[in-house]
Amino acid sequence: MTLHAASPGRHEVRLLLWLYEQCGRQTDVPVPTSGFGQQKNMPALGVAALVEALQERGLVRVHEDEEQPPPDAELTTAGLAQAEQYVADLGNPDAVRRYTENALVMWAYEEGRSGRTPRLKEFFIAERSSFHGEVLAQSVVEGSAVYLREAGLVTLDGDGIAARVRLTDHGRTCATSGEGDVAAYVAHAPPAMGITIGSVTGNVNVLNGAIENFNQETGVNLDPEQIRQLIQADQDLRHGQDGAPPSPETRSLAARVRAQLAAAPESTAAQVLLQTIGPVLTRVLGG
């Protein structure tokens, strides 16, 4: 199967969604696709090529009466169902997040194979930065990049979209197994991918977002098992199927740990804890 047949391009998706709106979300309603070209400032032959691609997929029927391209087109039953799925996905934050995580891993993998360590902002010029024809929001991309760092799949050198992105060994394994499905990989990841808490004294060792131990007092007495419980609750929340919120006990624990971190004396170790565990606590507490 060709890439074209397997993966619709963003312009094809945009045309399909445009037809979906123009035909009143119904099948068998012919629409002049010249209107799409005018709206997107796209030449007639370009629109005609998109229509032909959608027709090859069985998503539209083309009316060949016109002497000049682009032709009129109408949604088929399959096209209507596909458009409705796109609309549902675009309105589903979890679907957007899952796509973004997978897209970032595969983008970083492809860039790494070329010997590059790109900045996160370069992701926005890649084809993968579009989800069902819509460009991903910067906040979504940045949040997903932070999550991938926490999961041990990437390293981020710098802040925000200026950070340079590099896959870890786990990230490369994720990219080359299961089409870069982050949720599936994290669910079956080896224990080393988690954040592990050792003693609050000792040597600082932060590798791929994993805190192993600390070289100075944090002023916080953390139970490693409780931290693992919070991380598991966060993963369940992000990748669970039932959508159940964390238990009151888990939320209470998260609130207690966040309060401890906020009140901890200033130190490198305490700051490392806050930056690494903070996003987990935020998601578990829902804000």
Disulfide bonds with the S-S distance in Angstrom:
none
